[in-house]
């Protein structure tokens, strides 16, 4: 056995999860979904409209970058208000 393998086996703690423990849920994912549905639904609607318009055309130079940035900023701003209070 190499030095590194021996070191890891002897000094790196092993973590075992109980099978009965509930599955961990990322609070950021939950908050993003809530913010998207509650606070940023108008911007999401604008983004979806833009995406539908762009996808309906075969050749276009239009992108929905501005709409995407506005929507992501809205969601991130909403999430940032409460995320750290939910972290352990």
Buried (B, 14 or more C-beta within 10 A) or exposed (E): EEEEEEEEEEEEEEEEEEEEEEEEEEBBEEBBEBBBEEBBEEBBEBBEEBBEEBEEEEEEEEEBEEBBEBBBEBBBEBBEEEBEEEEE
